[in-house]
Amino acid sequence: MSNDDFIHLQNELSEIIQKFKFINALEYEQKTEKASLICNLLEELETLEEKSVLMSRIIAYYENKMESIIEQLRG
């Protein structure tokens, strides 16, 4: 997938990406509850390309979180 295609799909999926961020911000008793909701988001998408873009945004979200924690620990 080209960068232009990725950016285009990312823009089209902005609502779903926001839903992911909302789901992630909430507290759940079990991790499987959150995982199930994220899986539901993936199931809303039709193509492998759309799912790949969403997964790449999810990975980037958690990578950014980890980097932020590491920076805080370094002080």
C-alpha positions in Angstrom: 0.0 0.0 0.0 1.4 3.4 -0.9 1.7 6.2 1.6 -1.1 8.1 -0.2 -3.4 5.1 0.0 -2.6 4.8 3.7 -3.3 8.4 4.4 -6.5 8.3 2.4 -7.8 5.2 4.3 -6.6 6.7 7.6 -8.8 9.7 6.9 -11.7 7.6 5.9 -11.4 5.6 9.2 -11.0 8.6 11.5 -14.3 7.9 13.2 -13.3 4.2 13.9 -9.9 5.4 15.1 -11.7 7.8 17.5 -13.9 4.9 18.7 -10.7 2.9 19.5 -9.3 5.8 21.5 -12.6 6.1 23.4 -12.7 2.4 24.1 -9.1 2.5 25.3 -9.7 5.4 27.6 -12.4 3.5 29.6 -11.7 1.2 32.5 -12.9 -2.4 32.3 -12.9 -5.1 34.9 -11.3 -7.5 32.4 -8.9 -7.0 29.5 -11.0 -9.3 27.4 -13.8 -6.8 27.5 -11.6 -4.1 25.9 -10.2 -6.7 23.5 -13.7 -7.7 22.4 -14.7 -4.2 21.7 -11.6 -3.6 19.6 -12.2 -6.8 17.7 -15.7 -5.5 17.0 -14.2 -2.4 15.5 -12.1 -4.6 13.2 -15.1 -6.6 12.2 -16.9 -3.4 11.1 -14.3 -3.0 8.4 -14.6 -4.8 5.1 -11.2 -4.9 3.5 -7.8 -6.2 4.7 -6.4 -2.8 3.8 -8.8 -1.0 6.2 -8.1 -3.5 8.9 -4.3 -3.1 8.4 -4.6 0.7 8.7 -6.6 0.4 11.9 -4.2 -2.1 13.3 -1.2 0.2 12.4 -2.9 3.0 14.3 -3.5 0.8 17.3 0.1 -0.3 17.3 1.2 3.4 17.0 -1.0 4.4 19.9 0.6 1.8 22.2 4.1 2.6 21.0 3.5 6.3 21.7 2.2 5.4 25.2 5.3 3.3 25.9 7.6 6.0 24.7 5.8 8.5 26.9 6.2 6.2 30.0 9.9 5.7 29.2 10.4 9.5 29.0 8.7 10.0 32.3 10.9 7.4 33.9 14.0 9.0 32.6 12.8 12.2 34.2 
